[in-house]
């Protein structure tokens, strides 16, 4: 191929950043959500920096000298200069992350993976089922839906937490609950006397939730067992298998389907997921070896 | 509430709507209206189980008292739910407390009377066991998930 053609082609196609190269983002603040979860607010180090992402995608976050882990983006897609990641303090990297102070720099690669099917939800009732910290990857979807609320039918958020103290984004949940165009039902697995809210598993909220199963799209995120049982209840209610989306979690390392650590049957969760359609995944969810 | 109104209520409830109308009529004769203020008990653990309740409006906590911790709420039930199955299973003793956490209006059914009718009419007995087995299965399934403590920090 003549050199001129190569140059022209290079000019015509946008140059994608190297997915293995980390970008420096600065910690703006760290918000403690519950006893063991926190949200890291990041802003780009460069004044021109930003990250366009879709709801459901994740980033690889690198705490220098400690390690790199995948964390879902939990902020508003309409604010590309503000990255929010909510995570639980559970290992060496998240422990180090929890110690970061405003001004500290972390490396960010991403965004990676598939997104919640927000466009497909248009005209349909939307049922969002979240368990525990699974609310974090769903929050960007809810932001996007609420930003163009008139495009959707009924929107229902069903949220389950371990105890009242473990409820994530408590103030935001209260604000959402106060809206007339969003139905919010929360429950906890256990509570002491004095708690006036619901007690029971999140799946128990599905049979009485106000939505039309024949036209509903369900977005589900939480521990895998919770998602399996939630899907069973959604199917029992009449939601089509092809209208149920779940967000999978596996041992993601490279983020681009190269290393194979996150393989789930024929798919790589980092590349073909984390958001996957249930009917394409159903057989693999029951396999212990997968 | 008159028996006719109660029959109508049963016909509209998910729990009894597909029951033979003749059975619903009989059942309506065994029901009475009850109201519980927040903090009042529908029943308490260890009591002899004579009744079960169909909640019309309100919220009830099913709980167990744990020494040193106070009452631990295992589940809440609300509008349209049925509470209490111990009247159907020997030794007919309550296994937990049921305490209203909101103003709760319910219909209390005489379980002892219904049980004797079930003994005489196996079809009625089967209808009741079918319905209460579904309630127990749902509670068992939920309890399994709670036992797994899925949201705990690993």
Interface residues (C-beta under 8 A of the other chain):
Chain A: X36 X88 X89 X90 X131 X132 X133 X160 X161 X162 X166 X187 X189 X190 X191 X192 X193 X195 X196 X197 X198 X199 X200 X201 X203 X204 X208 X222 X223 X225 X226 X229
Chain B: X59 X61 X63 X69 X70 X71 X72 X73 X74 X75 X76 X78 X80 X99 X101 X102 X138 X141 X142 X145 X146 X148 X149 X150 X151 X152 X153 X154
